[in-house]
Amino acid sequence: MSDSGRTAFPIIGEQLERCFSVTGETSLEVVAACRVPPDFSGFEGHFPGRPILPAFCIVRLCLAIAGRGVSFRPRLRTVTRSRFLVPIEPDTPFTVRVVRTAVPESGWKCRAVLTAGSATAAEVRFTFDQEEEGYNAASQA
């Protein structure tokens, strides 16, 4: 992977953090309103002429939303199921609802549903735990 590829993932994560606002939150559920602007770097080359939000960006966005309200920085452990049903195009408003369940001594189990208009755009089931102290994702690429 090129040096530019190593730095792209943290940059994309930072950009996605600015693409949502939490509209509802309990200890086990987070709901966020989302809109990804056309200049988001994740759209580059995916796909020329008709950009859509890449699946890994959807998963990363769900992780960021699921991590709200926990006392540590979340680290994705597994994606156990994913379905991408409706493409998310630039500037499309959509909602992400994450239901999370604490799993003793191993983190959280989550189910995220993305809704655009009245359609379910995606569903992602994943687990996350606490990122190791001092861990630098960019150095692991």
C-alpha positions in Angstrom: 0.0 0.0 0.0 1.3 3.4 -0.9 2.0 6.1 1.8 -1.0 8.0 0.6 -3.2 4.9 1.2 -1.8 4.6 4.8 -3.0 8.1 5.7 -6.3 8.0 3.8 -8.1 5.8 6.4 -7.6 8.1 9.4 -8.5 11.1 7.2 -11.7 9.5 6.0 -12.6 8.6 9.7 -12.1 12.3 10.7 -14.2 13.5 7.8 -17.0 11.0 8.6 -17.0 12.3 12.2 -18.2 15.6 10.8 -21.0 14.1 8.7 -23.5 13.3 11.5 -25.2 14.7 14.5 -26.7 12.6 17.2 -30.5 13.2 17.4 -31.3 10.6 20.2 -29.3 8.6 22.6 -29.9 6.2 25.5 -27.5 3.8 27.1 -28.3 1.1 24.5 -29.3 3.1 21.4 -27.9 6.0 19.3 -29.7 7.7 16.5 -27.9 10.1 14.2 -28.9 12.3 11.2 -26.3 12.0 8.5 -25.3 13.7 5.2 -22.0 13.2 3.5 -20.9 16.2 1.3 -19.9 15.8 -2.3 -16.3 16.8 -1.5 -15.9 13.8 0.9 -12.6 12.0 -0.1 -14.3 8.6 0.1 -16.3 9.3 -3.0 -13.1 9.7 -5.1 -13.2 7.0 -7.8 -16.2 5.2 -6.2 -17.7 5.5 -8.9 -16.7 8.0 -11.6 -19.8 9.7 -12.9 -22.0 8.3 -10.1 -20.4 8.5 -6.7 -21.8 6.3 -3.9 -20.6 5.9 -0.3 -18.3 2.9 -0.1 -19.3 0.0 2.2 -16.2 0.5 4.4 -17.2 4.1 5.0 -20.7 3.0 6.0 -19.2 0.5 8.5 -16.8 3.2 9.8 -19.6 5.7 10.2 -21.7 3.1 12.1 -18.8 2.4 14.4 -18.3 6.2 15.1 -22.0 6.5 15.9 -22.1 3.4 18.1 -19.1 4.6 20.0 -21.0 7.7 21.2 -21.6 7.6 24.9 -19.0 4.9 25.8 -16.1 5.9 27.9 -13.3 4.7 25.5 -12.3 5.0 21.8 -14.0 2.1 20.0 -12.1 -0.4 17.9 -14.0 -2.5 15.3 -13.6 -6.2 16.1 -15.9 -8.0 13.6 -18.5 -7.4 11.0 -20.8 -10.4 11.4 -23.4 -9.3 8.7 -23.8 -6.5 6.2 -26.4 -5.8 3.6 -26.1 -2.7 1.3 -29.5 -2.3 -0.4 -29.7 1.3 -1.6 -26.7 3.4 -2.6 -25.9 6.5 -0.6 -25.1 9.3 -2.9 -23.4 12.7 -2.0 -25.6 15.0 0.0 -28.3 12.4 0.5 -29.9 12.8 4.0 -30.1 9.5 5.9 -30.5 8.2 9.4 -28.4 5.7 11.3 -29.9 3.9 14.2 -27.5 1.7 16.3 -28.7 -0.7 19.0 -25.9 -1.9 21.1 -25.7 -4.6 23.7 -22.9 -4.9 26.2 -21.0 -8.2 26.1 -19.2 -8.8 29.4 -15.4 -8.7 29.1 -15.5 -8.4 25.3 -17.1 -5.0 24.4 -20.3 -4.3 22.5 -22.5 -6.1 19.9 -24.3 -3.8 17.6 -26.9 -3.7 14.9 -27.0 -0.6 12.7 -29.8 0.3 10.3 -29.4 3.1 7.7 -32.6 4.6 6.4 -32.7 7.0 3.4 -36.2 8.4 3.0 -38.6 5.5 3.6 -36.1 2.8 2.4 -33.7 0.7 4.4 -30.3 1.5 2.7 -28.1 -0.8 4.7 -27.9 -3.0 7.8 -24.6 -3.8 9.5 -24.1 -6.1 12.5 -20.7 -5.7 14.2 -18.8 -5.9 17.4 -16.4 -3.4 18.9 -14.2 -3.1 22.0 -11.7 -0.7 23.5 -8.9 0.5 21.3 -5.5 -0.5 22.9 -3.8 2.4 24.6 -1.1 3.9 22.4 -2.5 2.1 19.3 -1.8 4.0 16.1 -4.0 2.7 13.2 -1.9 4.6 10.6 1.3 2.7 11.7 -0.4 -0.7 11.3 -1.3 -0.2 7.6 
